[in-house]
Amino acid sequence: MPDLLTSSSRLYVLFTLLSAGLVMGGCGFPTHLSEELIDEWEGLEDDWDGLSDSLDDLADDLTGDDGGCETLFDFNLIMEQTSQACADCQIWFWGMGVPEQRPRLVISYTDSSGAHTASFQDGPLGTEGPLWSTRILAEAPWWGPGSCAEGDVSCASDYRHHFEARGDLDGAPLWHGLLFADLASIPCGASITDARLHLHINEDEGLANADHSSVVSIYRGTKVWSPGLVNGQRYGSSTESGDQLWDTPGGDFGEFVLDLEAERDFWARGFNKANPEAWFDFTDHVAQLQHERNGGEGWHPDGAEDESSPGDGTDSSSSGGSDSTSSGGSDSSSSGSDDDSSFGGTPSGPPPGELTGADVIWLENMDVTDWPVTSVLNSVTFAGSQINLDYDKRDVWPSTYVSGVEVVANAWVIAEHEGQWYGKTWEWMRPGQHSKSRSSVNGAHTGAWPFAPGESFLPTPGVTYYFMVSTPARFGSIMTIAERTNLVPIVWN
C-alpha cells in the first residue's frame, strides 16, 4: 500500500496551490506549475490508483468476495412423478388461497457481518414475487398459465401457486411442477447453513390417504421461465424471436436433485392432508449452487448436517433419472465435483488388495478396528448429486437421537496419505436411509485431516477411496452397539 502520509502531504501542497486561484488546463494539470509539480501530480495519481486497488482488495478480504462471484444464483426446479400408486395418486402442493401458505424458501446463511435469514415466497397472483411456482400439463393440449386468455385471473389461478407432479397411469393427466427463485440477494461470500422449502399439501387432492409408495423426483431446471407465459410447449416469449420453446415439450430436465417419497418424506414425518404444512431440506442443493456461483470457491455447508448435528430435514434416496454407476473399485460416472485438485488424495492407481480395519488410523477418537462386521455394504454408487451406501442393516441397527434427530449410523470415508490410510466419519444416517449428498464428503463434514493441516479435505477425481458404515461413533463413544460394515473402494469421479 502507498505511503499514506507522504501522499497526503503532496496532496495538501497541490490543493493549496489550486485554492490560491490556479485553474485546470485542458490536459488535466494545473496551469502555470513547474515541471516538478506536474511530475508530483502524476505520481500522486499513480499512488491514488494503487490506494484504490488496495482498498478494493481489503474490502474483498473483509467480505470474502474473491472477485470471481457470478451474480446468477437461481433456485430453479422441475418436478415429475416417477412412481405412481394409482391414477389419482399425486403429490400436489398449493396455498389453498391463503397467502401465508404459498410456497416459501427460507435460507439461513452467515457472512462477515454475522448470521442472516432470507425468505423467498410466491407473490400475489399476477405478480412475479421473489419466488414463482406453477404446474404445466406435459402433454397435449399443453395447458399452463400461458394458455389462459389475457386478464383471465380465474384461469391463471388454476396454475399459479401450484407445485404438482402427476404421472399418466391409466390415462391420468401428466403434470410437471416448476419452481423458481432468484437468490442473488444472498452475498457471494456467504456460507449457507440451512435451506428449507415450505410447501402446503393440497388438502383435497395432495396425497391420497392410502398412498405410501408414490415418489416425485426433483431436478434442476435449465430454462428461466416466465410465470405468465409458460406452458407445456414454451417457457417464455420475446418480441424479437417470438415463442421460446422447451427443448423437450413438457419442460427441460437438468441434474437430479432429490426425491420426495410418500412414506419417508410425508407420512413418516407426520405430513399429510390433515397436517399439510410440510417442509423439506434443500441445504445441500443451495450450498452447491452457492459453490458454483463462487466459481468453486468459498463453499462451507456447515448447517443442518454439520460436524455436530445430523439435521432434521429430508435427504434424498437417489433415484430419478441420473445414471448411477457401481463401486467395487470400478470407474464411476457422475455429474458431481469436477475439481482438479484437493487435499488428502493420492495419484490414481490400483487400490490395495486387502484393506481391512486394522490398516486404518481412525480419526474419531474411536478405534473401530475390532468392531465386528455384522452388516454387508453391498455397493457404493453415485447417482447425480447423491452417493448411495447400500448396506443391509439400515432398518435393523438400533437408533439414538442427536440434536433431537433419530439416527442409526455414521458414514465413513477412508483416504490414503504417504502409505497410511485414515478413516473419518462424514455424515449421519437416519433409519432406512442409504443416500446422502456426495458434496458432504469434504472438510466441512470431516474436519481437518492430519495430512492436510489447515486445509479442508476434498475428494480428488480419479483417486480411490474406501467407504464404510458403522453404528453411531462420531462423538468418540459407543452410542448404541459396536458394529460396522465391510469397507468398499470406489474411484471418485
C-alpha positions as CSV (number, residue, x, y, z in Angstrom):
1,M,0.0,0.0,0.0
2,P,1.4,3.5,-0.8
3,D,2.9,5.7,2.0
4,L,-0.3,7.5,3.0
5,L,1.5,10.2,5.0
6,T,3.7,11.1,2.0
7,S,0.8,11.0,-0.4
8,S,-1.4,13.2,1.9
9,S,1.4,15.8,2.2
10,R,1.8,16.1,-1.5
11,L,-2.0,16.2,-1.9
12,Y,-2.1,19.1,0.6
13,V,0.5,21.1,-1.3
14,L,-1.3,20.7,-4.6
15,F,-4.7,21.6,-3.2
16,T,-3.2,24.7,-1.5
17,L,-1.9,25.8,-4.9
18,L,-5.3,25.2,-6.5
19,S,-7.1,27.1,-3.8
20,A,-4.9,30.1,-4.5
21,G,-6.7,30.6,-7.8
22,L,-4.8,28.3,-10.1
23,V,-7.0,26.7,-12.7
24,M,-7.0,23.4,-14.6
25,G,-5.6,23.3,-18.1
26,G,-7.1,21.4,-20.9
27,C,-4.8,18.4,-20.4
28,G,-5.9,17.9,-16.8
29,F,-2.9,19.5,-15.0
30,P,-2.9,22.9,-13.2
31,T,-1.6,25.7,-15.4
32,H,1.5,27.8,-14.5
33,L,3.0,25.0,-12.5
34,S,6.6,23.8,-12.8
35,E,7.5,20.5,-14.4
36,E,8.4,19.3,-10.9
37,L,4.9,19.9,-9.6
38,I,3.4,18.3,-12.8
39,D,5.6,15.2,-12.0
40,E,4.3,15.3,-8.5
41,W,0.7,15.4,-9.7
42,E,1.3,12.4,-12.0
43,G,2.9,10.5,-9.1
44,L,0.0,11.3,-6.9
45,E,-2.4,9.9,-9.5
46,D,-0.4,6.7,-9.6
47,D,-0.5,6.5,-5.8
48,W,-4.2,7.1,-5.7
49,D,-4.8,4.3,-8.2
50,G,-2.7,2.0,-6.0
51,L,-4.5,3.1,-2.9
52,S,-7.9,2.5,-4.6
53,D,-6.8,-1.1,-5.6
54,S,-5.6,-1.8,-2.1
55,L,-8.8,-0.7,-0.6
56,D,-10.7,-2.9,-3.0
57,D,-8.6,-5.8,-2.0
58,L,-9.2,-5.1,1.6
59,A,-13.0,-4.9,1.1
60,D,-12.8,-8.3,-0.7
61,D,-10.9,-9.8,2.2
62,L,-13.5,-8.5,4.7
63,T,-16.4,-9.7,2.7
64,G,-15.0,-13.0,1.5
65,D,-15.5,-11.9,-2.1
66,D,-12.7,-13.3,-4.3
67,G,-13.9,-11.3,-7.3
68,G,-15.0,-14.4,-9.1
69,C,-18.6,-14.5,-7.9
70,E,-21.3,-14.6,-10.5
71,T,-24.5,-12.7,-9.7
72,L,-26.6,-15.5,-11.3
73,F,-27.9,-17.6,-8.4
74,D,-31.1,-19.4,-9.4
75,F,-33.1,-21.9,-7.4
76,N,-34.7,-23.5,-10.5
77,L,-36.5,-26.8,-10.1
78,I,-38.7,-29.1,-12.2
79,M,-40.6,-32.0,-10.7
80,E,-42.1,-35.2,-12.2
81,Q,-43.8,-38.2,-10.7
82,T,-41.5,-41.3,-11.1
83,S,-43.6,-43.8,-9.0
84,Q,-47.4,-43.6,-9.0
85,A,-49.5,-45.8,-6.8
86,C,-52.8,-45.1,-8.6
87,A,-54.3,-42.9,-11.3
88,D,-55.4,-40.3,-8.7
89,C,-52.2,-40.6,-6.6
90,Q,-50.2,-37.5,-6.9
91,I,-48.1,-35.2,-4.7
92,W,-49.6,-31.7,-5.0
93,F,-48.8,-28.5,-3.2
94,W,-50.9,-25.4,-3.2
95,G,-51.5,-22.5,-0.9
96,M,-55.3,-23.0,-1.0
97,G,-55.8,-19.3,-1.4
98,V,-54.1,-18.4,1.9
99,P,-51.2,-16.0,1.3
100,E,-49.1,-17.5,4.2
101,Q,-49.4,-21.0,2.8
102,R,-47.9,-20.2,-0.6
103,P,-44.6,-21.9,-1.4
104,R,-41.7,-20.4,0.6
105,L,-38.0,-20.9,0.6
106,V,-36.2,-19.8,3.7
107,I,-32.4,-19.7,3.7
108,S,-30.1,-19.1,6.6
109,Y,-26.5,-18.1,6.0
110,T,-23.5,-16.4,7.6
111,D,-21.1,-13.8,6.3
112,S,-18.6,-11.3,7.7
113,S,-21.4,-9.4,9.4
114,G,-23.0,-12.4,11.2
115,A,-25.9,-14.7,10.7
116,H,-28.9,-13.8,8.5
117,T,-32.1,-15.3,7.1
118,A,-33.6,-14.7,3.7
119,S,-37.1,-15.6,2.7
120,F,-38.4,-16.0,-0.9
121,Q,-42.2,-16.6,-1.2
122,D,-44.6,-16.8,-4.1
123,G,-46.2,-13.4,-4.6
124,P,-49.9,-12.5,-5.2
125,L,-51.5,-13.7,-8.4
126,G,-50.4,-11.7,-11.4
127,T,-47.1,-10.5,-9.9
128,E,-43.8,-12.3,-10.1
129,G,-42.7,-12.0,-6.5
130,P,-39.4,-13.4,-5.2
131,L,-40.4,-17.0,-5.9
132,W,-42.6,-18.4,-8.7
133,S,-44.4,-21.7,-8.7
134,T,-46.7,-23.3,-11.3
135,R,-47.8,-26.6,-12.9
136,I,-47.8,-27.3,-16.6
137,L,-49.6,-30.1,-18.5
138,A,-46.7,-32.1,-20.0
139,E,-48.9,-33.5,-22.9
140,A,-51.3,-32.0,-25.4
141,P,-53.1,-29.6,-25.1
142,W,-50.1,-28.3,-23.1
143,W,-52.0,-26.2,-20.6
144,G,-50.4,-23.8,-18.2
145,P,-50.6,-20.1,-17.3
146,G,-49.7,-19.1,-20.8
147,S,-52.7,-20.9,-22.1
148,C,-55.1,-18.5,-20.4
149,A,-56.7,-15.6,-22.1
150,E,-55.1,-12.3,-21.1
151,G,-56.7,-11.0,-17.9
152,D,-58.4,-14.3,-17.1
153,V,-57.5,-14.4,-13.4
154,S,-59.7,-17.4,-12.7
155,C,-57.9,-19.5,-15.4
156,A,-54.4,-18.4,-14.3
157,S,-55.3,-19.3,-10.7
158,D,-55.6,-22.9,-11.8
159,Y,-51.9,-23.0,-12.4
160,R,-50.1,-20.3,-10.4
161,H,-49.0,-21.2,-6.9
162,H,-49.4,-24.9,-7.7
163,F,-46.3,-27.2,-7.5
164,E,-47.6,-30.5,-8.6
165,A,-46.4,-33.7,-10.3
166,R,-48.6,-36.4,-11.6
167,G,-47.9,-39.4,-13.7
168,D,-50.0,-40.7,-16.6
169,L,-51.1,-44.1,-15.1
170,D,-54.4,-45.3,-16.5
171,G,-54.7,-42.2,-18.6
172,A,-54.3,-39.6,-15.8
173,P,-53.1,-36.2,-17.0
174,L,-49.4,-35.8,-16.9
175,W,-48.4,-32.8,-14.8
176,H,-45.0,-31.3,-14.1
177,G,-44.2,-28.8,-11.4
178,L,-42.0,-25.7,-11.8
179,L,-40.4,-23.6,-9.1
180,F,-38.0,-20.7,-9.5
181,A,-36.4,-18.1,-7.2
182,D,-33.5,-15.6,-7.9
183,L,-31.2,-15.8,-4.8
184,A,-28.7,-13.2,-5.9
185,S,-29.5,-11.0,-2.9
186,I,-27.5,-13.5,-0.8
187,P,-23.9,-12.3,-0.7
188,C,-21.3,-14.1,-2.8
189,G,-19.1,-15.0,0.1
190,A,-21.8,-16.2,2.4
191,S,-21.9,-19.8,3.8
192,I,-25.2,-21.5,3.5
193,T,-26.2,-23.1,6.8
194,D,-29.8,-24.1,6.2
195,A,-32.3,-24.0,3.3
196,R,-35.9,-25.2,3.8
197,L,-38.6,-25.3,1.2
198,H,-42.0,-24.9,2.8
199,L,-44.9,-26.4,0.8
200,H,-48.6,-26.7,1.8
201,I,-50.1,-30.0,0.8
202,N,-53.3,-29.6,-1.2
203,E,-55.8,-30.5,1.5
204,D,-58.2,-32.1,-1.1
205,E,-56.0,-33.9,-3.5
206,G,-52.4,-33.5,-2.4
207,L,-51.7,-37.0,-1.1
208,A,-54.1,-39.9,-1.2
209,N,-54.8,-41.5,2.2
210,A,-53.7,-45.0,1.1
211,D,-50.7,-43.7,-0.9
212,H,-47.5,-44.7,0.8
213,S,-45.4,-45.5,-2.3
214,S,-45.6,-42.7,-4.7
215,V,-42.4,-40.8,-5.5
216,V,-41.8,-37.5,-7.2
217,S,-38.3,-36.6,-8.4
218,I,-36.9,-33.1,-8.4
219,Y,-34.3,-31.9,-10.9
220,R,-32.6,-28.7,-11.8
221,G,-34.5,-26.7,-14.4
222,T,-32.4,-25.5,-17.4
223,K,-34.6,-22.5,-18.5
224,V,-35.7,-19.4,-16.7
225,W,-39.4,-19.5,-17.5
226,S,-42.0,-16.7,-17.4
227,P,-44.7,-17.2,-14.8
228,G,-47.3,-15.6,-17.1
229,L,-46.4,-17.2,-20.4
230,V,-45.1,-20.7,-19.6
231,N,-47.0,-23.8,-20.6
232,G,-46.1,-27.3,-21.8
233,Q,-44.7,-26.1,-25.1
234,R,-43.0,-22.8,-24.3
235,Y,-41.1,-21.3,-21.3
236,G,-41.4,-17.7,-22.5
237,S,-41.7,-15.3,-25.4
238,S,-39.8,-12.3,-26.8
239,T,-40.6,-9.6,-29.3
240,E,-37.5,-10.4,-31.3
241,S,-37.9,-14.2,-31.6
242,G,-41.5,-15.0,-30.6
243,D,-42.2,-18.1,-28.5
244,Q,-39.3,-19.5,-26.7
245,L,-39.9,-23.3,-26.8
246,W,-38.7,-26.0,-24.4
247,D,-36.1,-28.3,-26.0
248,T,-38.4,-31.1,-24.9
249,P,-42.2,-30.4,-24.7
250,G,-43.2,-30.7,-21.0
251,G,-40.1,-28.9,-19.7
252,D,-36.4,-29.4,-19.8
253,F,-34.8,-31.5,-17.0
254,G,-31.2,-31.0,-15.7
255,E,-29.3,-32.7,-13.0
256,F,-31.2,-34.8,-10.4
257,V,-31.6,-33.0,-7.0
258,L,-33.6,-35.3,-4.8
259,D,-36.7,-37.5,-4.4
260,L,-39.8,-36.9,-2.2
261,E,-41.2,-40.2,-1.2
262,A,-44.8,-40.5,0.1
263,E,-43.8,-42.8,3.0
264,R,-40.4,-41.5,4.0
265,D,-40.8,-37.8,3.5
266,F,-44.5,-37.3,4.3
267,W,-46.2,-40.0,6.4
268,A,-43.1,-40.8,8.5
269,R,-42.6,-37.1,9.3
270,G,-46.2,-36.5,10.1
271,F,-47.1,-34.6,6.9
272,N,-50.4,-35.4,5.2
273,K,-53.6,-33.6,4.3
274,A,-54.6,-33.4,8.0
275,N,-51.2,-31.8,8.8
276,P,-50.4,-30.1,5.5
277,E,-47.7,-27.6,6.5
278,A,-44.7,-29.6,5.1
279,W,-41.1,-28.5,4.7
280,F,-38.1,-30.2,3.0
281,D,-34.4,-29.8,3.4
282,F,-32.6,-28.3,0.4
283,T,-29.5,-27.2,2.3
284,D,-27.1,-29.3,0.2
285,H,-28.6,-28.1,-3.0
286,V,-28.5,-24.4,-2.2
287,A,-24.9,-24.8,-0.8
288,Q,-23.9,-26.4,-4.1
289,L,-25.5,-23.5,-6.0
290,Q,-23.5,-21.1,-3.9
291,H,-20.4,-23.1,-4.5
292,E,-20.9,-23.0,-8.3
293,R,-21.7,-19.3,-8.1
294,N,-18.4,-18.6,-6.5
295,G,-16.5,-20.5,-9.2
296,G,-15.9,-23.5,-6.9
297,E,-14.6,-21.4,-4.0
298,G,-15.8,-20.5,-0.6
299,W,-18.2,-23.3,-0.1
300,H,-18.7,-24.2,3.6
301,P,-22.0,-26.1,4.0
302,D,-21.8,-26.1,7.8
303,G,-25.5,-26.1,8.6
304,A,-28.2,-28.6,9.5
305,E,-26.0,-31.6,8.8
306,D,-22.6,-30.4,10.0
307,E,-19.9,-31.8,12.3
308,S,-22.2,-32.0,15.3
309,S,-25.7,-32.4,14.1
310,P,-27.4,-34.8,11.7
311,G,-30.1,-32.3,10.7
312,D,-33.8,-32.8,10.8
313,G,-34.8,-32.4,7.2
314,T,-35.1,-34.9,4.5
315,D,-32.3,-36.3,2.5
316,S,-33.0,-37.9,-0.8
317,S,-32.5,-41.5,-1.7
318,S,-31.2,-41.4,-5.1
319,S,-33.4,-42.4,-7.9
320,G,-34.9,-40.3,-10.7
321,G,-33.2,-40.2,-13.9
322,S,-29.5,-39.9,-13.3
323,D,-27.3,-42.8,-14.5
324,S,-25.7,-44.4,-11.5
325,T,-22.6,-46.5,-11.5
326,S,-21.4,-49.0,-9.0
327,S,-18.3,-49.1,-7.0
328,G,-16.3,-52.2,-6.1
329,G,-13.3,-50.2,-7.3
330,S,-14.6,-49.6,-10.8
331,D,-14.8,-46.3,-12.5
332,S,-17.9,-44.3,-11.8
333,S,-19.7,-41.7,-13.8
334,S,-21.3,-38.8,-12.1
335,S,-22.2,-35.2,-12.6
336,G,-20.7,-34.1,-9.3
337,S,-17.4,-32.4,-8.5
338,D,-15.0,-31.7,-11.3
339,D,-12.4,-30.0,-9.1
340,D,-8.9,-30.9,-10.4
341,S,-7.1,-30.6,-7.1
342,S,-7.7,-31.4,-3.4
343,F,-6.1,-32.4,-0.2
344,G,-6.0,-36.0,1.1
345,G,-5.8,-37.6,-2.3
346,T,-3.1,-39.6,-3.9
347,P,-2.4,-40.2,-7.6
348,S,-4.7,-42.7,-9.3
349,G,-3.6,-46.3,-9.0
350,P,-4.8,-49.8,-8.2
351,P,-6.4,-50.0,-4.7
352,P,-4.7,-52.2,-2.1
353,G,-5.9,-55.8,-2.4
354,E,-6.8,-56.4,1.3
355,L,-7.5,-53.2,3.1
356,T,-9.1,-54.0,6.5
357,G,-10.0,-52.1,9.6
358,A,-6.6,-52.9,11.1
359,D,-4.8,-51.0,8.3
360,V,-6.6,-47.7,9.1
361,I,-6.0,-45.0,11.7
362,W,-9.4,-43.9,12.8
363,L,-9.8,-40.1,13.5
364,E,-13.0,-40.1,15.6
365,N,-11.3,-40.9,19.0
366,M,-13.0,-44.2,18.5
367,D,-10.9,-47.2,17.2
368,V,-13.5,-49.3,15.3
369,T,-10.9,-51.8,14.1
370,D,-12.2,-54.6,16.3
371,W,-15.9,-53.8,15.9
372,P,-17.5,-56.9,14.4
373,V,-18.5,-56.7,10.7
374,T,-22.2,-57.6,11.1
375,S,-23.6,-55.7,8.1
376,V,-22.8,-56.0,4.4
377,L,-22.1,-52.9,2.4
378,N,-23.1,-54.3,-1.0
379,S,-22.0,-51.3,-3.1
380,V,-21.2,-47.6,-3.1
381,T,-22.7,-45.8,-6.1
382,F,-23.0,-42.3,-7.5
383,A,-26.4,-41.0,-8.8
384,G,-26.2,-37.4,-9.8
385,S,-25.6,-35.3,-6.7
386,Q,-26.0,-38.3,-4.4
387,I,-23.8,-41.1,-3.1
388,N,-25.6,-44.3,-2.2
389,L,-24.3,-46.7,0.5
390,D,-26.3,-49.9,0.1
391,Y,-25.9,-51.6,3.5
392,D,-28.3,-54.2,4.8
393,K,-28.9,-53.1,8.4
394,R,-30.2,-49.6,7.8
395,D,-33.6,-50.8,9.2
396,V,-32.1,-53.2,11.8
397,W,-29.5,-51.3,13.9
398,P,-30.9,-49.6,17.0
399,S,-31.4,-45.9,16.8
400,T,-30.4,-43.0,19.1
401,Y,-31.1,-39.3,19.0
402,V,-28.6,-36.5,18.2
403,S,-29.9,-32.9,18.4
404,G,-33.4,-34.3,18.5
405,V,-33.0,-36.3,15.3
406,E,-33.2,-40.1,15.1
407,V,-30.0,-41.7,13.7
408,V,-28.8,-45.3,13.3
409,A,-25.4,-45.0,11.8
410,N,-22.4,-42.9,10.6
411,A,-20.9,-43.0,7.1
412,W,-17.1,-43.1,6.9
413,V,-14.6,-42.2,4.2
414,I,-11.1,-43.7,4.3
415,A,-8.3,-42.0,2.4
416,E,-4.6,-42.7,2.0
417,H,-1.6,-40.4,2.5
418,E,2.0,-41.4,2.1
419,G,1.2,-45.1,2.5
420,Q,-1.1,-44.7,5.6
421,W,-4.9,-44.9,5.5
422,Y,-7.0,-42.7,7.6
423,G,-10.7,-43.0,8.4
424,K,-13.2,-40.3,9.3
425,T,-17.0,-40.0,9.7
426,W,-18.6,-37.6,7.3
427,E,-22.4,-37.9,7.8
428,W,-25.2,-39.3,10.0
429,M,-27.6,-41.9,8.6
430,R,-31.3,-42.0,9.7
431,P,-33.4,-45.2,9.9
432,G,-33.8,-46.7,6.5
433,Q,-31.6,-44.1,4.8
434,H,-28.9,-45.1,2.4
435,S,-28.3,-42.0,0.3
436,K,-26.5,-38.7,1.2
437,S,-25.2,-35.8,-0.8
438,R,-21.9,-36.5,-2.3
439,S,-20.9,-32.9,-1.7
440,S,-20.9,-33.8,2.1
441,V,-17.7,-35.8,1.6
442,N,-15.5,-32.8,2.3
443,G,-13.7,-30.9,5.0
444,A,-16.8,-29.2,6.3
445,H,-18.1,-32.6,7.4
446,T,-14.8,-34.4,8.1
447,G,-12.8,-31.5,9.6
448,A,-9.1,-31.1,9.2
449,W,-7.2,-34.3,8.3
450,P,-3.7,-34.7,9.8
451,F,-2.1,-34.9,6.4
452,A,-3.6,-31.6,5.3
453,P,-3.1,-29.2,8.2
454,G,-5.2,-26.0,7.8
455,E,-6.9,-27.3,4.7
456,S,-10.2,-28.9,4.0
457,F,-10.4,-32.4,2.7
458,L,-11.9,-32.7,-0.8
459,P,-12.1,-35.9,-2.8
460,T,-9.9,-35.9,-6.0
461,P,-11.4,-37.3,-9.2
462,G,-9.5,-40.4,-10.2
463,V,-8.4,-41.3,-6.7
464,T,-9.6,-44.4,-4.9
465,Y,-11.3,-44.0,-1.5
466,Y,-12.9,-46.6,0.8
467,F,-16.3,-46.2,2.4
468,M,-17.9,-47.9,5.4
469,V,-20.9,-47.6,7.6
470,S,-20.9,-48.1,11.4
471,T,-23.3,-47.7,14.2
472,P,-23.0,-44.2,15.7
473,A,-19.4,-43.4,16.7
474,R,-18.9,-39.8,15.9
475,F,-18.6,-38.5,19.4
476,G,-15.9,-40.9,20.4
477,S,-18.2,-43.3,22.3
478,I,-20.3,-46.3,21.7
479,M,-23.7,-44.7,21.3
480,T,-25.8,-47.9,20.7
481,I,-23.9,-51.0,19.8
482,A,-20.5,-51.6,18.3
483,E,-20.9,-52.9,14.8
484,R,-19.9,-51.9,11.3
485,T,-19.9,-53.0,7.6
486,N,-17.1,-54.1,5.4
487,L,-15.0,-51.5,3.5
488,V,-15.8,-50.9,-0.2
489,P,-13.5,-49.0,-2.6
490,I,-14.7,-46.5,-5.2
491,V,-12.8,-44.4,-7.7
492,W,-14.0,-40.8,-7.2
493,N,-15.4,-39.2,-10.3
